Amino acid sequence: MAHFDTEYQRLEVSYNDSPPGGDDMLVHVPEGVKSQWHHIENLDLFFQRVYNLHQKNGFTCMLLGEIFELVQLIFVVAFTVFLTNCVDYDILFANKFVNHTHNEHETVKVTLPDAFLPANVCSARIRDNAFVIFIMIIAGVFWLHRLIKFIYNICCYWEIRSFYINALRIPMADLPYYTWQEVQTRIIEIQKEHQMCIHKKELSELDIYHRILRFKNYMVAMVNKSLLPIRYHHPLLGNVVFYTRGLKYNFELIFFWGPGSLFENEWSLKPEYKRGGNRLELAGKLSTRILWIGVANLLLCPIILIWQILYAFFSYTEVIKREPGSLGARCWSLYGRCYLRHFNELDHELMSRLSKGYKASSKYMNCFMSPLLTVVAKNVAFFAGSILAVLISLTIYDEDVLAVEHVLTTITLLGVCVTICRSFIPDKHMVFCPEQLLKVILAHIHYMPDHWQGNAHRYETRDEFSQLFQYKAVFILEELLSPVITPFILIFCLRHKALEIIDFFRNFTVEVVGAGDTCSFAQMDVRQHGHPAWMSAGKTEASIYQQAEDGKTELSLMHFAITNPRWQPPRESTHFISQLKGKVQREATSGQQGALLENHLFTSIQSIQSESEPHSLIANLLVGPPSIGSFQFGREGHTAPHISSASDVASALCSLSPLSTSQHLRGSYTSTHPPRSDGRGLTAARGIAGSGTDARTASSGSSAWEGQLSSMVLSEYASTEMSIHALYMHELHKQHSQTEPARHTWHRQESDDSSESVPEESEVLIGLPRSSTFPSASARQHPYQDQASLHSSGHRRHGGTTDAVSGGPRAAHRFSRLPMGGWAEEVRAGRHHETVPEEGTEEELPPQIHKEPQIMMKLGVDIPKNILVCLSCG
Amino acid sequence: MNCRSEVLEVSLESRQVDEAMLALLHTILLHRSTGKFHYKKEGTYSIGTVGSQDTDCDYIDFSFVRVSSEELDRAMRKSVGEFKDALCNSGSDGVGQISLEFYQKKKSRWPFSDECIPWEVWSIKVNVVSLANEQERQICREKVGEKLGEKVINIVEVINRHEYLPKMPTQSEVDNVFDTSLKDVQPYLYKITYQITDSLGTSVSTTMRRLIKDTLAL
């Protein structure tokens, strides 16, 4: 091999020791690895842990929770073994007399320890029982696994804890006061200095969401495209949804992380699944794998079943005894959570949304009382009640009645019976309006099938809704049945879908730089997955296979853009959002002539009372459409009500928009400055407020925009905005699907109809929210005040650390920019609060700070009530 | 994975394999090596010099520049030799992949061993062709030379981008970033692995390890 030296040779002198004349040479200063958080290997897990720690409210809570879980496990097993083997039930039931008494004639009290078998007998019984030993061994193995996992988790989370403290600079004690959005903002900021992700200089919100929710997005998409076998048509029961935790666990095991799954690791799909060439072969492989997992499930079924039963018994008996009604209560089913979830929606966002819709939903479900059942229930309750009354009165007369065998049992059973019957008897004084309730529900849950609209009163709709919102009892029952049914679903249903699943993962996986393989639906790209019936007509290029159902793409995009105002969407999405907002604006102005009066009145109410805007807004909005809607459901079929209701929503949105724009602006400010540069945010907000229509509300709101509180308030505003947007988009969608052919007439009618129909309704609107909200606002002052003081004290504690240094001068600077006007008073109050935080007690806080959260809290709760009140008045 | 990966593909004759691999790997390492660090007292350091050397290939019309370090060259030749043997003995159609992975070590707490976190992986996919006569070999010799030239430019382009590199370490941490075992040059920590297509499926041990890790991380 030819080899010749060039002139660039190494200096031979410096072979072994430092270069000669070190002073003359270039000298470098090492940057060092200041943090241990640069270049994290598994960012998926890392972000998930950061999120989990935030949701579990810090390290200590989490540690305690996990320890208790371990202890609980031992307790369940030990207690069960004890009950089955070490208790002499004959003594307990007094079939056998205790024989340790010296005096045979004396009646002896049986004590609990008498019923216990002695230790040696007990252990002998356990040793003889092979089944019990088997169960105990399995439980032991399971527990050891949990223990190892626990230790491993603790080590991992300890690091996350120090990440919070050292890198994010959030002390653990203050963690509960931070919203996730704030934590996220900090993560994005520190990416610039720590370079946790090496692909990009900067992270975006979407990157973090993608990593935390990678698999959940896939599940949501699969449920959305009805790929998973969770809906069945049963000959007797009709359409049934069966989706339990066990089934979900198996799905995830098969697709995402189990041995031989489709994913190579957390962030990438195996390369062979990305190529279309050998899809049949891969489908065959997947189907055999599903078969094996199904068989394994079948074999483990008895163990899982026993565990489920024991666990359910121990966790629910106490609850049922305490409040028997809880079984009749409802909860959002697992399927519902999957169906209602947006793409890129974190657990806490989903849960808060669903919880807000809970009241309305249970009210809606309670609307449907079977008249037949009611008659039966009334009579059964009568008979049971009379026997119960007699027994109770006898007992009161002489308590020895209780000692008669089975009297106590009868009383208890009769009591339960009466309670159950009573739940079937509707309240006499309740008025139900399913259509409006469904609208309120929609404002929170954001999704519903098209055919529900206008059919809210029908049993079919109720049954379908109950798939999303099931009885707790049904939930527990399904969980108990799950171990038996799951293997069969896997073997007989899922296996046939193997090819579709392979195709799904190939077609809907995109590789995103800096995030790995993600579900393409989760990109929320209107062009690729938009549905033409959901406002993305003309923009979408998706085939029917690629379109997300139920407007999932569009609503998810709106939701994500609203919850993360700092996020910069790609161009098409920005276009979509701005177009939607433009549409809102246009319709608002077209409906404005009519709505003008109403708006004036509202602002005057606000200026007097400084009553929260969004609340009355929602009330206005939600009372508005249905009152016209009742015309519409008379099936007259003319389109005028659509327009006015849509424009009503639009005008509501529009009057909310000064807030949202200032929120956006604040967002853009804080992304360039550290988050606590509130002075800037304030001036920005003020700038908008000055130019905006509703200066008063915006500026009064701005005094509360400080620290944590501001973020909480903002996120509440965001959820309100999203609710209204969801309603608006559904309204538009309805128009689209109903008036598609009659588009021309629709346009023509818009100009004259809206001006006539709105004033009529506005008369109704003005009076009602005021009469209904004011009493409740005053009556509910106290609980919310507590809530508010909690927030503000949290804020204060937090502010004490940083604002103590720079609070004074900055505050002065900030307030010097405020114009002297109607709200000088609250400026003073604000400064007082800012500069003398130690002296300020809860009562001295400016009223606005109390108000904002209070009103927002009420939003979720009061709406249905308002509507009911309004309707019963009207 | 939180690391960059670059893939290069070449097809060549079996006798050209080791020279071509050496050319590519050395080119990458030339840009991923520094002189030895000499730490001073105040937490500063000076960097020693690195010589470079032209190497001509026998079976390819090509010459490349490499770091003039015999130790590094020996290490390279050893791994490339192993790769070539495996490729020749595999008996299959001669498709294989050699990858050069740069990583950094991260100290972790007691129960875990030190993690090696890769930040850049270069994979070279090799496709071995067999040629019938001398004339074809001559053409191949030139063609592969051209191809390698392109790849080298490709590599330099990638390396010139401003992307993540581990930060310059302090004295105590230098072993976590750089391979300090060599006497005359100091490349970033690297690892050379190869795969022959037949065994592309992951081995049993890695599957087991993943299974355990997965169950732990549930």
Interface residues (C-beta under 8 A of the other chain):
Chain A: M1 A2 H3 F4 D5 T6 Y8 Q9 R10 L11 S14 Y15 N16 S18 P19 G22 M25 L26 V27 H28 V29 P30 E31 G32 V33 K34 Q36 H38 H39 I40 E41 N42 L43 L45 H145 I148 K149 I151 Y152 C155 W158 E159 Q195 C197 I198 H199 W257 G258 P259 N265 W267 S268 G516
Chain B: M1 N2 C3 R4 K36 H38 K40 G43 T44 Y45 S46 I47 G48 T49 V50 G51 S52 Q53 D54 T55 D56 C57 D58 S68 Q104 K106 R109 P111 F112 E115 I117 W119 E163 Y164 P166 K167 M168 P169 T170 Q171 E173 N176 V177 K183 D184 T207 R210 L211 D214 T215 L216 A217 L218
